[in-house]
Amino acid sequence: MASISVVFSILVLLNFVCIAFAFDASPLQDFCVADSTGKALCKDPNTVTPNDFFLSGFHLPGNTSNPYGAAVVTASATTVPGLNGLGLTFMRVDLAPNGFFPPHFHARATELVVVLEGSLEIGFITSYPSYKHYNKIVGKGDVFAVPVGLVHNVRNLAKGNSVAVVAFNSQNPGVTNLPNALFAAQPDIDSVYLSKAFQLDVNTIKELQKKF
Ligand SMILES: *[C@@H]1O[C@H](CO)[C@@H](O)[C@H](O)[C@H]1NC(C)=O
């Protein structure tokens, strides 16, 4: 009987180990280029060309004329079909002066930011109960990592544009902007409930819900 409980304990432990390493699976073949026709999972390897692994334009500044002052170009399985199944996303990010990303998190990827021009303030916040804020000014040539799933803040501190390239260890990192998740959910989150959570009056919450 003791041995059964030992085996059970090992199985439970293995289960947790698996969860701890539950990132994008390793591929079982050299590549699986996404089939744009949707007829097959992978494109017939005989029809795969170098262009399936190619994307141009990362040297071009994005258009930052929007409320965030931010532009993103993405190399992912969507824009580089050869990346399908390989667990990687890569971005060029341009931020105008005062440009920013709202506090957000990526549920499925760790993020590595490499600043090529300008200067960014990047910080992430650890989970309950410490909520420790690891905040850093990251300049040209600097690298900063944001662990998977943690809420982070990003803004441009430079007088001019800042440019960064950003890597994610997932084919589909996902992004959840906290202001949108809280105040723009559809159907909306009950405003009385939110007023208690934020210790604000209900009208302030309703105003926030209108804004988003
Ligand atoms: C940038 O985006 C704005 C807003 O969408 C647009 O009005 C403007 O023409 C764009 N500029 C360029 C150079 O594409």
The ligand as an ORCA input file, in Angstrom:
! r2SCAN-3c Opt
* xyz 0 1
  C      -0.403     57.646    -40.050
  O      -1.657     57.358    -39.479
  C      -2.543     58.461    -39.470
  C      -3.762     58.064    -38.635
  O      -4.268     56.828    -39.048
  C      -2.856     58.850    -40.901
  O      -3.740     59.957    -40.890
  C      -1.565     59.216    -41.611
  O      -1.821     59.467    -42.962
  C      -0.559     58.079    -41.508
  N       0.741     58.523    -42.024
  C       1.425     57.811    -42.884
  C       2.746     58.398    -43.305
  O       1.042     56.758    -43.361
*
